[in-house]
Every structure is written in C-alpha cells, then in structure tokens.
Amino acid sequence: MVPAAQAQERIVDATIELLRSTPFKDVTSKKIADATGLAVPTIHRNFGSMNGLFTHVAMVLLLRASDRGAELALLDPEVALRARMFDSDFMLRAKLVAWLIGEGVEPSLFHTPSMRSDVMPLFQEHIHIKDERIASAWLSLMLLIAEGYAIFAEAHKFTEQETTDGLALLAELRSRMPQVEKDIHWD
C-alpha cells in the first residue's frame, strides 16, 4: 500500500517523464502504472480518468514553470520572458494543453485567473504601467506569444538568430509601454 499523496506524486512524475519522451497519445495508464509500480486502478482512483490526470499534470507543469519564472522576474523581466519561453515545463504544458483541447477537453479547465492576478502587480511595476487594462492586454499578448512559440516553433524551424531578434523586438516594444499608456487613454 502506497499513501495517496505519494502515489499521486509518483504518477505525476512518471507521466511527465513519459510525456517528454513518448507521443502524448501513446502515454497510457498501463505505461504509467508500469513506470510507477502501481496498479492501473490507482491512477483512475486518484485522477478520475487519463484526461483528469493530464489536466492535473498541466497545472503541475505551470506551477513549476511559474515558480522559476517568478524568481527570475524579480531580477529582470526580459530574462524571465526568455526563460519562460524556453522552460521545458512551460513548453511541455503548452503542447499538452493544445493536444488536450484538440482531444475535446474543455479549454476553460486550463484558465488560471488567480495566478494571473498574483503576477499582475509585479508585472505592472516591471513594465512601468499604472493602467491595469493595458498591462493585462500586454500580459495576454506575451502569454499567447510564449505559448504559440512553445507549440509551433519546431514547425517553423526558427533559427536562434530569429528567436533572439523576436525577443529583442518584444523587449523594445515593452520599453515603449509607458508611452503607449499615455497615447491610448483607455478608460
């Protein structure tokens, strides 16, 4: 008998390792059970279904990447953006979420408003923006760009120079956000 918390941790860790090395569709409860030494029903008892497990894994990956990103954001927001875009947990999560949505999982399951509200004050401070609406729009764009990069970069075969240039352009646009805030005057 393995305590539930320990079983869940083993299942999540094994699932993440399998997702890194195996096509998502081939990550089965049997493979996870074999990797953990646990019975298949243990997975379903703890997560309800494979989609339940994958949804939980997506949250774990986000939390891990966010913890690392928050530490970096205190030093330099541009370094944090670059690190987030190339963070293996963030990239795996973005690919997993896209796949799960394609498999019919409800997209709203991946919405994390509390994480966003936790980040907003620090983010506003770093981009020197007082208007929360503008900061929120910028954060939304950055998140979409980072997730899009994680999902489609391989398909587009971006060179390191193209990636560096894109990040430099984003950094320049970010530096102009205080002027944008003055020019837009959103109410």
N, C-alpha and C positions, 0 to 999 in steps of 0.2 A: 504494500500500500504506500503510495506517494501522496503527501499532503497536497490539497488542491492548489495552493499558491505555487508550490514547487513544480507541480505538473504543468500548470499554465505557463510558467516561465520556460520550462523545457520545451513545451510545444511551440511557443512563440519564437524562441531562439532557433529551434530546428527549422521552423517554417521560413524564417528569414534567410537562413543559410541555403535552404533548398530553392527559394525564390531567386537568390543570387546566381545559382548555378544551373537551374532547370527551367525550361519554359513553364510559364505560370499554369497553363492547362494541364501540365504533367505532374504538378505538385498535388499529390493525393493524400487522403487520410492514412492510407496504408504506408506510403513512403514516410510520412511524418511519424507514424507510430513506430516504424522500424528504426528511424533515426533517434527516437527518444527512449525506446524500450518500453513504451506504454501501449496499452490496448487502444484500438480504434475508437471504441465507445467513450474512452476518456476525453477524446477530442470533442466529440459531439456533446458530451455531458457538460464540458466547460465552456463551449462556444456556440452550441446550438446547431451549427452547420459549418461547412467549409467557407461559405461566404461570411458567416459570422466571425470565423477565425481570421479570414483575410482582412475584414473590416477592422478588427481589433489590431492586427499586425500593422495596418496602415496608420493607425493612431500612435502605436508604439514608435514606429519609424519617424513620424512627425515630431513626437516629443523628444526623441533622441537628437534629431537634427536641430530642433528649436533650442534645446539646451546649449548645444555647441554654438549655434548662431547668436544667442543672447550674450554669451561670454565675449564673442568677437565684436558684437555691435557696440559694446562699451568702449572698445579700443578705436574702432574705425568702421563706419557703416559700409564703406566701399569694400573693405576686406571681408566684412560679414556677407555682403551680397555675393562676392566671388566665391567665398567658402560655401555658402548655401547652394549656389548653382552647381557646385561640383561635389557636394556632400553625398556620399554613397547612400546614406539612409534617405535623404531628401529625394534623390533621383529614383531610387527603388520605389519609394512611396508614390511618386508621381506616376510612374509606369504602372504600378499595381492599381492605383485608383482609376486610371484611364481604362485599364483592362477590365476591372470590375464593373465600371459603368457600361462598357461595351457588352458585358455579360448580363446586364439588366439590373444591377444593384442600384438602388435609389441614390442619386448624386447627393441629396441633402444629408445623407449619413456621414459625409466627409466634411461638412461645414463646421468650422471651429470658431464661433464668434468670441468665445472667452479668450482664446489665445490672441486673436486679433486685437481685442480691447486691451489686453495686457501689454502688447507691443506698441500700441499707438502713441502713448505719451513719450516714450523713449525715441520712437521714430520721428515724431514731430520735432523734438529737440535736435536730433541729428540733421534733419533737413532744414531746420530753421523756419518752420512753418507754424503759424498760430491757428490757421483755419483748419479745423478737423476734417471738413469735407474734402478740401484739396489734398490734405495728407492721406486721407482714406483712398481717394482716387489714385494717387501715386502709388500707394502700397498695393492696391489691387492690380495695377499695371505691372509692377515689379514681380508680384507673385505669379501672375499669368505668364510673364516672360520667363521666369525661372522654371515653372512647371512645363511650359512649352519647350524650353531648351532641353530639359531632362527627358522628355518624351520623344522629341523629333531631331535632336542634334545628330544622332547616328545616321538617320535617314538623309540628312542634308550634307553629311561629311564636312562639317565646318573645320577649317584649319585652326591651329592655335592662334594664328595672327587674326583671323576673322573674329574669333571669340574675344580676344584681347581688345580688338577695335570696338566691338559691340559694347563691352564693359566700359571702355573709356568714354564712348558716346553716352552711355547711361549715366556715368559719373558727371559728365559735363552738363547733361540735362538736369540732374539732381542739383548741381550747384546753382542753377538758374531758377530753382523753385521759389525762392523769396521774391524774385521779380515777377514770376508767373502769378504768385498770390496777389501782388499789387495790381497786376493787369486784369485779372479775371473778376475780382469783386463778387464772388458768389455770396448770396445771402442765405 
